[in-house]
Amino acid sequence: MTKKARVLLVGSGGIGTMTALNLEQGGLASVTAILRSNFAVVQEKGFTIDSCDHGKFESWRPTKVLNKVPDLSGSESSEEPFDYIIATTKNIPDVPPTVVDLIKPAVTPGHSIIVLIQNGLNIEKPLLKAFPDNICLSGVSLMGADELSPGNILENDVDRLYIGPFLSDHINKQKQIDAAEEFVRVYSASGKVQCSYQADVLFVRWRKLMYNACWNPICALTGLDTSRLRLASEDKDPTSPLNLLLRPAMNEIRAAAKAAANVELPESLVEDMVECDPIEIFCSPSMLQDRRKKRFMEFENILGEALREGEKAGTAMPTVKCLYGLCKAIQWATKEHNGLVDAQKMMEERKAATGS
Protein backbone atom coordinates (compact mmCIF):
# COMPACT_ATOMS: atom_id res chain seq x y z
CA MET A 1 0.00 0.00 0.00
CA THR A 2 1.36 3.43 -0.95
CA LYS A 3 2.15 5.63 2.01
CA LYS A 4 -0.16 8.63 2.23
CA ALA A 5 1.31 12.10 1.80
CA ARG A 6 1.48 14.01 5.07
CA VAL A 7 -0.24 17.36 4.64
CA LEU A 8 -0.29 20.35 6.99
CA LEU A 9 -3.12 22.72 6.09
CA VAL A 10 -3.05 26.20 7.63
CA GLY A 11 -6.34 28.09 7.49
CA SER A 12 -9.41 25.88 7.73
CA GLY A 13 -12.19 28.25 6.73
CA GLY A 14 -14.41 27.56 3.72
CA ILE A 15 -11.74 26.99 1.05
CA GLY A 16 -9.32 25.33 3.46
CA THR A 17 -11.83 22.87 4.87
CA MET A 18 -13.00 21.82 1.41
CA THR A 19 -9.35 21.39 0.39
CA ALA A 20 -8.79 19.13 3.40
CA LEU A 21 -11.96 17.16 2.73
CA ASN A 22 -11.07 16.59 -0.92
CA LEU A 23 -7.55 15.43 -0.07
CA GLU A 24 -8.84 12.99 2.56
CA GLN A 25 -11.58 11.72 0.22
CA GLY A 26 -8.96 11.03 -2.44
CA GLY A 27 -7.20 8.60 -0.14
CA LEU A 28 -3.66 9.69 -1.04
CA ALA A 29 -3.18 12.19 1.79
CA SER A 30 -3.67 12.53 5.52
CA VAL A 31 -4.36 16.10 6.62
CA THR A 32 -3.41 17.88 9.82
CA ALA A 33 -5.54 21.05 9.86
CA ILE A 34 -4.64 24.15 11.86
CA LEU A 35 -7.73 25.93 13.15
CA ARG A 36 -8.07 29.19 15.01
CA SER A 37 -11.46 30.76 15.76
CA ASN A 38 -13.34 27.54 14.94
CA PHE A 39 -11.02 25.16 16.84
CA ALA A 40 -13.18 24.61 19.95
CA VAL A 41 -16.34 23.92 17.93
CA VAL A 42 -14.64 21.52 15.50
CA GLN A 43 -12.73 19.72 18.25
CA GLU A 44 -16.03 19.02 20.03
CA LYS A 45 -18.48 18.50 17.14
CA GLY A 46 -16.47 18.27 13.92
CA PHE A 47 -17.39 20.09 10.71
CA THR A 48 -20.87 20.22 9.21
CA ILE A 49 -20.39 20.37 5.45
CA ASP A 50 -22.81 20.88 2.58
CA SER A 51 -20.76 20.46 -0.60
CA CYS A 52 -21.85 20.61 -4.23
CA ASP A 53 -18.87 18.35 -5.04
CA HIS A 54 -18.84 15.83 -2.19
CA GLY A 55 -22.31 15.87 -0.63
CA LYS A 56 -23.26 16.36 3.02
CA PHE A 57 -21.21 15.48 6.09
CA GLU A 58 -21.93 15.68 9.80
CA SER A 59 -19.20 15.65 12.47
CA TRP A 60 -16.44 15.37 9.86
CA ARG A 61 -12.82 15.85 10.83
CA PRO A 62 -9.54 15.48 8.95
CA THR A 63 -6.91 13.06 10.30
CA LYS A 64 -5.80 15.56 12.94
CA VAL A 65 -7.00 18.95 14.19
CA LEU A 66 -4.65 21.36 16.01
CA ASN A 67 -4.88 24.95 17.21
CA LYS A 68 -1.27 25.85 16.38
CA VAL A 69 1.39 24.86 13.86
CA PRO A 70 3.53 22.03 15.26
CA ASP A 71 7.24 22.70 15.73
CA LEU A 72 9.28 20.13 13.83
CA SER A 73 12.48 22.16 13.89
CA GLY A 74 13.94 20.82 17.13
CA SER A 75 15.86 17.57 17.48
CA GLU A 76 13.41 16.51 20.19
CA SER A 77 10.49 16.42 17.73
CA SER A 78 9.40 12.86 16.96
CA GLU A 79 6.91 13.86 14.26
CA GLU A 80 7.61 12.89 10.66
CA PRO A 81 8.17 15.77 8.21
CA PHE A 82 5.21 17.14 6.30
CA ASP A 83 5.33 16.42 2.57
CA TYR A 84 3.07 19.37 1.80
CA ILE A 85 2.33 22.56 3.73
CA ILE A 86 -0.75 24.21 2.26
CA ALA A 87 -1.64 27.81 3.13
CA THR A 88 -5.28 28.68 2.57
CA THR A 89 -5.33 31.61 4.96
CA LYS A 90 -6.06 35.12 3.77
CA ASN A 91 -2.72 36.71 2.92
CA ILE A 92 -2.50 39.95 4.92
CA PRO A 93 1.19 40.92 5.04
CA ASP A 94 0.48 44.24 6.78
CA VAL A 95 -0.96 42.42 9.82
CA PRO A 96 1.31 39.95 11.69
CA PRO A 97 1.97 37.09 11.71
CA THR A 98 3.06 36.64 8.10
CA VAL A 99 2.68 33.35 6.21
CA VAL A 100 6.43 32.77 6.65
CA ASP A 101 6.14 33.23 10.42
CA LEU A 102 3.09 30.95 10.59
CA ILE A 103 4.52 27.95 8.79
CA LYS A 104 8.22 28.25 9.65
CA PRO A 105 8.18 25.81 12.61
CA ALA A 106 6.78 23.03 10.41
CA VAL A 107 8.95 23.48 7.30
CA THR A 108 11.56 20.77 6.76
CA PRO A 109 14.27 22.26 4.53
CA GLY A 110 14.58 20.53 1.19
CA HIS A 111 11.56 18.29 1.84
CA SER A 112 8.30 20.14 2.54
CA ILE A 113 6.56 21.42 -0.59
CA ILE A 114 4.78 24.71 0.13
CA VAL A 115 1.46 25.21 -1.68
CA LEU A 116 -0.02 28.72 -1.63
CA ILE A 117 -3.73 28.52 -2.41
CA GLN A 118 -4.07 32.26 -2.00
CA ASN A 119 -4.88 35.32 -4.07
CA GLY A 120 -2.67 38.06 -5.41
CA LEU A 121 0.73 38.76 -6.89
CA ASN A 122 4.25 38.23 -5.53
CA ILE A 123 2.95 36.13 -2.65
CA GLU A 124 5.75 33.65 -3.23
CA LYS A 125 8.65 36.09 -2.81
CA PRO A 126 8.87 36.01 1.02
CA LEU A 127 8.57 32.19 0.94
CA LEU A 128 11.30 31.70 -1.67
CA LYS A 129 13.59 33.97 0.35
CA ALA A 130 12.86 32.31 3.70
CA PHE A 131 12.91 28.72 2.40
CA PRO A 132 15.29 28.66 -0.61
CA ASP A 133 15.60 24.85 -0.55
CA ASN A 134 11.85 24.20 -0.64
CA ILE A 135 9.65 24.00 -3.72
CA CYS A 136 6.80 26.52 -3.69
CA LEU A 137 3.65 25.92 -5.75
CA SER A 138 0.99 28.39 -6.89
CA GLY A 139 -2.61 27.40 -6.31
CA VAL A 140 -5.39 29.50 -7.84
CA SER A 141 -8.79 28.34 -6.66
CA LEU A 142 -12.07 29.24 -8.34
CA MET A 143 -14.16 27.36 -5.79
CA GLY A 144 -17.03 29.01 -3.94
CA ALA A 145 -17.01 28.00 -0.26
CA ASP A 146 -17.82 29.88 2.94
CA GLU A 147 -17.85 29.18 6.65
CA LEU A 148 -21.38 30.30 7.54
CA SER A 149 -20.71 29.91 11.27
CA PRO A 150 -17.83 28.23 13.16
CA GLY A 151 -17.48 24.70 11.75
CA ASN A 152 -20.42 25.06 9.33
CA ILE A 153 -19.19 24.98 5.71
CA LEU A 154 -21.15 25.57 2.50
CA GLU A 155 -19.52 24.87 -0.87
CA ASN A 156 -21.84 26.29 -3.52
CA ASP A 157 -19.54 26.49 -6.54
CA VAL A 158 -17.44 23.59 -7.80
CA ASP A 159 -13.78 23.13 -6.88
CA ARG A 160 -11.55 24.24 -9.76
CA LEU A 161 -7.87 24.46 -8.84
CA TYR A 162 -4.94 25.48 -11.05
CA ILE A 163 -1.49 24.38 -9.85
CA GLY A 164 1.91 25.44 -11.17
CA PRO A 165 5.39 26.07 -9.79
CA PHE A 166 6.66 29.42 -8.57
CA LEU A 167 9.96 28.73 -10.29
CA SER A 168 13.09 29.21 -8.19
CA ASP A 169 16.63 29.45 -9.55
CA HIS A 170 17.88 27.49 -6.52
CA ILE A 171 16.10 24.25 -7.46
CA ASN A 172 16.14 22.16 -10.62
CA LYS A 173 13.30 23.36 -12.89
CA GLN A 174 12.09 19.89 -13.85
CA LYS A 175 11.95 18.89 -10.20
CA GLN A 176 9.62 21.85 -9.53
CA ILE A 177 7.40 20.95 -12.49
CA ASP A 178 7.28 17.30 -11.37
CA ALA A 179 6.26 18.40 -7.87
CA ALA A 180 3.37 20.46 -9.27
CA GLU A 181 2.15 17.59 -11.44
CA GLU A 182 2.36 15.17 -8.51
CA PHE A 183 0.27 17.49 -6.34
CA VAL A 184 -2.33 17.63 -9.14
CA ARG A 185 -2.43 13.82 -9.07
CA VAL A 186 -2.90 13.72 -5.29
CA TYR A 187 -5.57 16.43 -5.31
CA SER A 188 -7.44 14.88 -8.25
CA ALA A 189 -7.64 11.42 -6.66
CA SER A 190 -11.14 11.99 -5.26
CA GLY A 191 -12.53 12.17 -8.79
CA LYS A 192 -14.88 14.96 -7.64
CA VAL A 193 -12.90 18.10 -8.49
CA GLN A 194 -11.27 19.86 -11.44
CA CYS A 195 -7.55 20.20 -10.76
CA SER A 196 -5.05 20.87 -13.53
CA TYR A 197 -1.42 21.74 -14.04
CA GLN A 198 -0.87 25.30 -15.19
CA ALA A 199 2.61 26.22 -16.39
CA ASP A 200 1.73 29.90 -16.91
CA VAL A 201 1.26 30.88 -13.28
CA LEU A 202 1.26 34.62 -13.98
CA PHE A 203 -1.56 34.45 -16.56
CA VAL A 204 -3.86 32.64 -14.12
CA ARG A 205 -3.05 35.05 -11.30
CA TRP A 206 -3.51 38.23 -13.34
CA ARG A 207 -6.74 36.84 -14.80
CA LYS A 208 -8.23 36.24 -11.36
CA LEU A 209 -6.92 39.64 -10.28
CA MET A 210 -9.29 41.27 -12.75
CA TYR A 211 -12.10 40.16 -10.46
CA ASN A 212 -10.41 40.43 -7.08
CA ALA A 213 -8.73 43.81 -7.55
CA CYS A 214 -11.91 45.41 -8.88
CA TRP A 215 -15.12 43.82 -7.61
CA ASN A 216 -13.69 43.11 -4.14
CA PRO A 217 -12.65 46.64 -3.10
CA ILE A 218 -15.53 48.38 -4.86
CA CYS A 219 -18.05 46.19 -3.06
CA ALA A 220 -16.23 46.63 0.24
CA LEU A 221 -16.07 50.41 -0.11
CA THR A 222 -19.70 50.87 -1.22
CA GLY A 223 -21.22 48.19 0.99
CA LEU A 224 -23.03 46.71 -2.03
CA ASP A 225 -22.83 43.14 -3.35
CA THR A 226 -22.09 42.50 -7.02
CA SER A 227 -25.77 42.20 -7.97
CA ARG A 228 -26.78 45.47 -6.31
CA LEU A 229 -23.89 47.31 -7.96
CA ARG A 230 -25.08 46.03 -11.32
CA LEU A 231 -28.70 46.93 -10.54
CA ALA A 232 -27.56 50.42 -9.51
CA SER A 233 -25.85 50.93 -12.90
CA GLU A 234 -27.44 51.81 -16.21
CA ASP A 235 -25.21 50.65 -19.08
CA LYS A 236 -25.75 53.87 -21.06
CA ASP A 237 -25.06 56.11 -18.06
CA PRO A 238 -21.38 57.14 -18.14
CA THR A 239 -21.58 58.11 -14.46
CA SER A 240 -22.87 54.74 -13.25
CA PRO A 241 -20.72 52.85 -10.69
CA LEU A 242 -19.79 50.19 -13.26
CA ASN A 243 -18.71 52.78 -15.83
CA LEU A 244 -16.95 55.11 -13.41
CA LEU A 245 -15.24 52.48 -11.27
CA LEU A 246 -15.44 48.83 -12.27
CA ARG A 247 -14.71 48.89 -16.00
CA PRO A 248 -11.88 51.46 -15.73
CA ALA A 249 -10.27 49.47 -12.90
CA MET A 250 -10.44 46.25 -14.92
CA ASN A 251 -8.88 47.91 -17.94
CA GLU A 252 -6.09 49.29 -15.75
CA ILE A 253 -5.40 45.74 -14.51
CA ARG A 254 -5.32 44.55 -18.13
CA ALA A 255 -2.82 47.26 -19.03
CA ALA A 256 -0.66 46.50 -15.98
CA ALA A 257 -0.63 42.77 -16.77
CA LYS A 258 0.64 43.50 -20.28
CA ALA A 259 3.23 46.09 -19.24
CA ALA A 260 4.54 44.34 -16.13
CA ALA A 261 4.34 40.65 -17.07
CA ASN A 262 3.57 40.51 -20.81
CA VAL A 263 0.30 38.79 -19.91
CA GLU A 264 -2.39 39.34 -22.55
CA LEU A 265 -5.84 39.59 -20.98
CA PRO A 266 -8.38 39.99 -23.81
CA GLU A 267 -10.65 43.04 -23.81
CA SER A 268 -13.69 40.74 -23.88
CA LEU A 269 -12.69 39.51 -20.43
CA VAL A 270 -13.86 42.81 -18.92
CA GLU A 271 -17.53 42.15 -19.74
CA ASP A 272 -17.12 38.49 -18.80
CA MET A 273 -15.95 39.58 -15.35
CA VAL A 274 -18.66 42.23 -15.02
CA GLU A 275 -21.32 39.56 -15.51
CA CYS A 276 -19.57 36.48 -14.11
CA ASP A 277 -21.67 36.29 -10.92
CA PRO A 278 -25.28 35.22 -11.64
CA ILE A 279 -27.26 38.34 -10.78
CA GLU A 280 -29.82 36.39 -8.74
CA ILE A 281 -27.23 35.23 -6.15
CA PHE A 282 -26.36 38.69 -4.73
CA CYS A 283 -22.71 37.70 -4.28
CA SER A 284 -20.81 39.40 -1.46
CA PRO A 285 -17.07 39.16 -2.26
CA SER A 286 -14.69 38.36 0.57
CA MET A 287 -13.52 41.93 1.18
CA LEU A 288 -17.13 43.06 1.63
CA GLN A 289 -17.74 40.20 4.07
CA ASP A 290 -14.59 41.12 5.98
CA ARG A 291 -15.51 44.79 6.22
CA ARG A 292 -18.99 43.97 7.48
CA LYS A 293 -17.43 41.84 10.22
CA LYS A 294 -14.71 44.43 10.98
CA ARG A 295 -12.01 41.97 9.93
CA PHE A 296 -8.79 42.83 8.14
CA MET A 297 -9.05 43.02 4.36
CA GLU A 298 -6.76 41.13 2.00
CA PHE A 299 -5.83 44.09 -0.19
CA GLU A 300 -2.04 44.51 -0.24
CA ASN A 301 -1.21 41.49 -2.43
CA ILE A 302 -4.28 42.07 -4.58
CA LEU A 303 -4.54 45.84 -5.08
CA GLY A 304 -1.19 47.00 -3.75
CA GLU A 305 1.02 44.61 -5.72
CA ALA A 306 -0.97 45.15 -8.94
CA LEU A 307 -0.55 48.92 -8.52
CA ARG A 308 3.15 48.70 -7.70
CA GLU A 309 3.88 46.32 -10.59
CA GLY A 310 1.83 48.37 -13.05
CA GLU A 311 3.27 51.76 -12.11
CA LYS A 312 6.83 50.36 -12.09
CA ALA A 313 6.19 49.32 -15.71
CA GLY A 314 4.89 52.79 -16.61
CA THR A 315 1.14 52.11 -16.52
CA ALA A 316 -1.20 54.86 -15.28
CA MET A 317 -3.66 53.33 -12.79
CA PRO A 318 -5.69 56.20 -11.29
CA THR A 319 -8.78 54.15 -10.44
CA VAL A 320 -6.83 51.30 -8.84
CA LYS A 321 -4.67 53.83 -6.95
CA CYS A 322 -7.77 55.51 -5.51
CA LEU A 323 -9.28 52.15 -4.48
CA TYR A 324 -5.97 51.19 -2.87
CA GLY A 325 -5.76 54.43 -0.87
CA LEU A 326 -9.31 54.03 0.41
CA CYS A 327 -8.71 50.38 1.38
CA LYS A 328 -5.54 51.39 3.19
CA ALA A 329 -7.48 53.95 5.23
CA ILE A 330 -10.16 51.40 6.13
CA GLN A 331 -7.48 48.87 7.11
CA TRP A 332 -5.98 51.44 9.49
CA ALA A 333 -9.40 51.95 11.06
CA THR A 334 -9.74 48.17 11.49
CA LYS A 335 -6.31 48.07 13.12
CA GLU A 336 -7.44 50.76 15.55
CA HIS A 337 -10.66 48.84 16.24
CA ASN A 338 -8.61 45.73 17.02
CA GLY A 339 -6.09 47.55 19.21
CA LEU A 340 -3.14 47.32 16.83
CA VAL A 341 -2.79 51.10 16.59
CA ASP A 342 -3.54 53.81 19.17
CA ALA A 343 -4.61 57.10 17.59
CA GLN A 344 -4.24 59.11 20.81
CA LYS A 345 -0.73 57.79 21.43
CA MET A 346 0.27 58.40 17.82
CA MET A 347 -0.98 61.99 18.02
CA GLU A 348 1.01 62.61 21.20
CA GLU A 349 4.17 61.11 19.65
CA ARG A 350 3.74 63.26 16.56
CA LYS A 351 3.33 66.40 18.70
CA ALA A 352 6.42 65.51 20.68
CA ALA A 353 8.44 64.92 17.52
CA THR A 354 7.46 68.26 15.99
CA GLY A 355 7.64 70.18 19.25
CA SER A 356 4.13 71.54 18.79
C-alpha positions as CSV (number, residue, x, y, z in Angstrom):
1,M,0.0,0.0,0.0
2,T,1.4,3.4,-0.9
3,K,2.2,5.6,2.0
4,K,-0.2,8.6,2.2
5,A,1.3,12.1,1.8
6,R,1.5,14.0,5.1
7,V,-0.2,17.4,4.6
8,L,-0.3,20.3,7.0
9,L,-3.1,22.7,6.1
10,V,-3.1,26.2,7.6
11,G,-6.3,28.1,7.5
12,S,-9.4,25.9,7.7
13,G,-12.2,28.3,6.7
14,G,-14.4,27.6,3.7
15,I,-11.7,27.0,1.1
16,G,-9.3,25.3,3.5
17,T,-11.8,22.9,4.9
18,M,-13.0,21.8,1.4
19,T,-9.3,21.4,0.4
20,A,-8.8,19.1,3.4
21,L,-12.0,17.2,2.7
22,N,-11.1,16.6,-0.9
23,L,-7.5,15.4,-0.1
24,E,-8.8,13.0,2.6
25,Q,-11.6,11.7,0.2
26,G,-9.0,11.0,-2.4
27,G,-7.2,8.6,-0.1
28,L,-3.7,9.7,-1.0
29,A,-3.2,12.2,1.8
30,S,-3.7,12.5,5.5
31,V,-4.4,16.1,6.6
32,T,-3.4,17.9,9.8
33,A,-5.5,21.0,9.9
34,I,-4.6,24.1,11.9
35,L,-7.7,25.9,13.1
36,R,-8.1,29.2,15.0
37,S,-11.5,30.8,15.8
38,N,-13.3,27.5,14.9
39,F,-11.0,25.2,16.8
40,A,-13.2,24.6,20.0
41,V,-16.3,23.9,17.9
42,V,-14.6,21.5,15.5
43,Q,-12.7,19.7,18.2
44,E,-16.0,19.0,20.0
45,K,-18.5,18.5,17.1
46,G,-16.5,18.3,13.9
47,F,-17.4,20.1,10.7
48,T,-20.9,20.2,9.2
49,I,-20.4,20.4,5.4
50,D,-22.8,20.9,2.6
51,S,-20.8,20.5,-0.6
52,C,-21.8,20.6,-4.2
53,D,-18.9,18.4,-5.0
54,H,-18.8,15.8,-2.2
55,G,-22.3,15.9,-0.6
56,K,-23.3,16.4,3.0
57,F,-21.2,15.5,6.1
58,E,-21.9,15.7,9.8
59,S,-19.2,15.6,12.5
60,W,-16.4,15.4,9.9
61,R,-12.8,15.9,10.8
62,P,-9.5,15.5,9.0
63,T,-6.9,13.1,10.3
64,K,-5.8,15.6,12.9
65,V,-7.0,19.0,14.2
66,L,-4.6,21.4,16.0
67,N,-4.9,25.0,17.2
68,K,-1.3,25.9,16.4
69,V,1.4,24.9,13.9
70,P,3.5,22.0,15.3
71,D,7.2,22.7,15.7
72,L,9.3,20.1,13.8
73,S,12.5,22.2,13.9
74,G,13.9,20.8,17.1
75,S,15.9,17.6,17.5
76,E,13.4,16.5,20.2
77,S,10.5,16.4,17.7
78,S,9.4,12.9,17.0
79,E,6.9,13.9,14.3
80,E,7.6,12.9,10.7
81,P,8.2,15.8,8.2
82,F,5.2,17.1,6.3
83,D,5.3,16.4,2.6
84,Y,3.1,19.4,1.8
85,I,2.3,22.6,3.7
86,I,-0.8,24.2,2.3
87,A,-1.6,27.8,3.1
88,T,-5.3,28.7,2.6
89,T,-5.3,31.6,5.0
90,K,-6.1,35.1,3.8
91,N,-2.7,36.7,2.9
92,I,-2.5,39.9,4.9
93,P,1.2,40.9,5.0
94,D,0.5,44.2,6.8
95,V,-1.0,42.4,9.8
96,P,1.3,40.0,11.7
97,P,2.0,37.1,11.7
98,T,3.1,36.6,8.1
99,V,2.7,33.4,6.2
100,V,6.4,32.8,6.7
101,D,6.1,33.2,10.4
102,L,3.1,31.0,10.6
103,I,4.5,27.9,8.8
104,K,8.2,28.2,9.6
105,P,8.2,25.8,12.6
106,A,6.8,23.0,10.4
107,V,8.9,23.5,7.3
108,T,11.6,20.8,6.8
109,P,14.3,22.3,4.5
110,G,14.6,20.5,1.2
111,H,11.6,18.3,1.8
112,S,8.3,20.1,2.5
113,I,6.6,21.4,-0.6
114,I,4.8,24.7,0.1
115,V,1.5,25.2,-1.7
116,L,0.0,28.7,-1.6
117,I,-3.7,28.5,-2.4
118,Q,-4.1,32.3,-2.0
119,N,-4.9,35.3,-4.1
120,G,-2.7,38.1,-5.4
121,L,0.7,38.8,-6.9
122,N,4.2,38.2,-5.5
123,I,3.0,36.1,-2.7
124,E,5.7,33.6,-3.2
125,K,8.6,36.1,-2.8
126,P,8.9,36.0,1.0
127,L,8.6,32.2,0.9
128,L,11.3,31.7,-1.7
129,K,13.6,34.0,0.3
130,A,12.9,32.3,3.7
131,F,12.9,28.7,2.4
132,P,15.3,28.7,-0.6
133,D,15.6,24.9,-0.6
134,N,11.9,24.2,-0.6
135,I,9.7,24.0,-3.7
136,C,6.8,26.5,-3.7
137,L,3.6,25.9,-5.7
138,S,1.0,28.4,-6.9
139,G,-2.6,27.4,-6.3
140,V,-5.4,29.5,-7.8
141,S,-8.8,28.3,-6.7
142,L,-12.1,29.2,-8.3
143,M,-14.2,27.4,-5.8
144,G,-17.0,29.0,-3.9
145,A,-17.0,28.0,-0.3
146,D,-17.8,29.9,2.9
147,E,-17.9,29.2,6.7
148,L,-21.4,30.3,7.5
149,S,-20.7,29.9,11.3
150,P,-17.8,28.2,13.2
151,G,-17.5,24.7,11.7
152,N,-20.4,25.1,9.3
153,I,-19.2,25.0,5.7
154,L,-21.2,25.6,2.5
155,E,-19.5,24.9,-0.9
156,N,-21.8,26.3,-3.5
157,D,-19.5,26.5,-6.5
158,V,-17.4,23.6,-7.8
159,D,-13.8,23.1,-6.9
160,R,-11.5,24.2,-9.8
161,L,-7.9,24.5,-8.8
162,Y,-4.9,25.5,-11.0
163,I,-1.5,24.4,-9.9
164,G,1.9,25.4,-11.2
165,P,5.4,26.1,-9.8
166,F,6.7,29.4,-8.6
167,L,10.0,28.7,-10.3
168,S,13.1,29.2,-8.2
169,D,16.6,29.4,-9.5
170,H,17.9,27.5,-6.5
171,I,16.1,24.3,-7.5
172,N,16.1,22.2,-10.6
173,K,13.3,23.4,-12.9
174,Q,12.1,19.9,-13.8
175,K,12.0,18.9,-10.2
176,Q,9.6,21.8,-9.5
177,I,7.4,20.9,-12.5
178,D,7.3,17.3,-11.4
179,A,6.3,18.4,-7.9
180,A,3.4,20.5,-9.3
181,E,2.2,17.6,-11.4
182,E,2.4,15.2,-8.5
183,F,0.3,17.5,-6.3
184,V,-2.3,17.6,-9.1
185,R,-2.4,13.8,-9.1
186,V,-2.9,13.7,-5.3
187,Y,-5.6,16.4,-5.3
188,S,-7.4,14.9,-8.2
189,A,-7.6,11.4,-6.7
190,S,-11.1,12.0,-5.3
191,G,-12.5,12.2,-8.8
192,K,-14.9,15.0,-7.6
193,V,-12.9,18.1,-8.5
194,Q,-11.3,19.9,-11.4
195,C,-7.5,20.2,-10.8
196,S,-5.1,20.9,-13.5
197,Y,-1.4,21.7,-14.0
198,Q,-0.9,25.3,-15.2
199,A,2.6,26.2,-16.4
200,D,1.7,29.9,-16.9
201,V,1.3,30.9,-13.3
202,L,1.3,34.6,-14.0
203,F,-1.6,34.5,-16.6
204,V,-3.9,32.6,-14.1
205,R,-3.0,35.0,-11.3
206,W,-3.5,38.2,-13.3
207,R,-6.7,36.8,-14.8
208,K,-8.2,36.2,-11.4
209,L,-6.9,39.6,-10.3
210,M,-9.3,41.3,-12.7
211,Y,-12.1,40.2,-10.5
212,N,-10.4,40.4,-7.1
213,A,-8.7,43.8,-7.6
214,C,-11.9,45.4,-8.9
215,W,-15.1,43.8,-7.6
216,N,-13.7,43.1,-4.1
217,P,-12.6,46.6,-3.1
218,I,-15.5,48.4,-4.9
219,C,-18.1,46.2,-3.1
220,A,-16.2,46.6,0.2
221,L,-16.1,50.4,-0.1
222,T,-19.7,50.9,-1.2
223,G,-21.2,48.2,1.0
224,L,-23.0,46.7,-2.0
225,D,-22.8,43.1,-3.4
226,T,-22.1,42.5,-7.0
227,S,-25.8,42.2,-8.0
228,R,-26.8,45.5,-6.3
229,L,-23.9,47.3,-8.0
230,R,-25.1,46.0,-11.3
231,L,-28.7,46.9,-10.5
232,A,-27.6,50.4,-9.5
233,S,-25.8,50.9,-12.9
234,E,-27.4,51.8,-16.2
235,D,-25.2,50.7,-19.1
236,K,-25.7,53.9,-21.1
237,D,-25.1,56.1,-18.1
238,P,-21.4,57.1,-18.1
239,T,-21.6,58.1,-14.5
240,S,-22.9,54.7,-13.3
241,P,-20.7,52.8,-10.7
242,L,-19.8,50.2,-13.3
243,N,-18.7,52.8,-15.8
244,L,-17.0,55.1,-13.4
245,L,-15.2,52.5,-11.3
246,L,-15.4,48.8,-12.3
247,R,-14.7,48.9,-16.0
248,P,-11.9,51.5,-15.7
249,A,-10.3,49.5,-12.9
250,M,-10.4,46.3,-14.9
251,N,-8.9,47.9,-17.9
252,E,-6.1,49.3,-15.8
253,I,-5.4,45.7,-14.5
254,R,-5.3,44.5,-18.1
255,A,-2.8,47.3,-19.0
256,A,-0.7,46.5,-16.0
257,A,-0.6,42.8,-16.8
258,K,0.6,43.5,-20.3
259,A,3.2,46.1,-19.2
260,A,4.5,44.3,-16.1
261,A,4.3,40.7,-17.1
262,N,3.6,40.5,-20.8
263,V,0.3,38.8,-19.9
264,E,-2.4,39.3,-22.5
265,L,-5.8,39.6,-21.0
266,P,-8.4,40.0,-23.8
267,E,-10.6,43.0,-23.8
268,S,-13.7,40.7,-23.9
269,L,-12.7,39.5,-20.4
270,V,-13.9,42.8,-18.9
271,E,-17.5,42.2,-19.7
272,D,-17.1,38.5,-18.8
273,M,-15.9,39.6,-15.4
274,V,-18.7,42.2,-15.0
275,E,-21.3,39.6,-15.5
276,C,-19.6,36.5,-14.1
277,D,-21.7,36.3,-10.9
278,P,-25.3,35.2,-11.6
279,I,-27.3,38.3,-10.8
280,E,-29.8,36.4,-8.7
281,I,-27.2,35.2,-6.1
282,F,-26.4,38.7,-4.7
283,C,-22.7,37.7,-4.3
284,S,-20.8,39.4,-1.5
285,P,-17.1,39.2,-2.3
286,S,-14.7,38.4,0.6
287,M,-13.5,41.9,1.2
288,L,-17.1,43.1,1.6
289,Q,-17.7,40.2,4.1
290,D,-14.6,41.1,6.0
291,R,-15.5,44.8,6.2
292,R,-19.0,44.0,7.5
293,K,-17.4,41.8,10.2
294,K,-14.7,44.4,11.0
295,R,-12.0,42.0,9.9
296,F,-8.8,42.8,8.1
297,M,-9.0,43.0,4.4
298,E,-6.8,41.1,2.0
299,F,-5.8,44.1,-0.2
300,E,-2.0,44.5,-0.2
301,N,-1.2,41.5,-2.4
302,I,-4.3,42.1,-4.6
303,L,-4.5,45.8,-5.1
304,G,-1.2,47.0,-3.7
305,E,1.0,44.6,-5.7
306,A,-1.0,45.1,-8.9
307,L,-0.6,48.9,-8.5
308,R,3.2,48.7,-7.7
309,E,3.9,46.3,-10.6
310,G,1.8,48.4,-13.1
311,E,3.3,51.8,-12.1
312,K,6.8,50.4,-12.1
313,A,6.2,49.3,-15.7
314,G,4.9,52.8,-16.6
315,T,1.1,52.1,-16.5
316,A,-1.2,54.9,-15.3
317,M,-3.7,53.3,-12.8
318,P,-5.7,56.2,-11.3
319,T,-8.8,54.1,-10.4
320,V,-6.8,51.3,-8.8
321,K,-4.7,53.8,-7.0
322,C,-7.8,55.5,-5.5
323,L,-9.3,52.2,-4.5
324,Y,-6.0,51.2,-2.9
325,G,-5.8,54.4,-0.9
326,L,-9.3,54.0,0.4
327,C,-8.7,50.4,1.4
328,K,-5.5,51.4,3.2
329,A,-7.5,53.9,5.2
330,I,-10.2,51.4,6.1
331,Q,-7.5,48.9,7.1
332,W,-6.0,51.4,9.5
333,A,-9.4,52.0,11.1
334,T,-9.7,48.2,11.5
335,K,-6.3,48.1,13.1
336,E,-7.4,50.8,15.5
337,H,-10.7,48.8,16.2
338,N,-8.6,45.7,17.0
339,G,-6.1,47.6,19.2
340,L,-3.1,47.3,16.8
341,V,-2.8,51.1,16.6
342,D,-3.5,53.8,19.2
343,A,-4.6,57.1,17.6
344,Q,-4.2,59.1,20.8
345,K,-0.7,57.8,21.4
346,M,0.3,58.4,17.8
347,M,-1.0,62.0,18.0
348,E,1.0,62.6,21.2
349,E,4.2,61.1,19.6
350,R,3.7,63.3,16.6
351,K,3.3,66.4,18.7
352,A,6.4,65.5,20.7
353,A,8.4,64.9,17.5
354,T,7.5,68.3,16.0
355,G,7.6,70.2,19.3
356,S,4.1,71.5,18.8
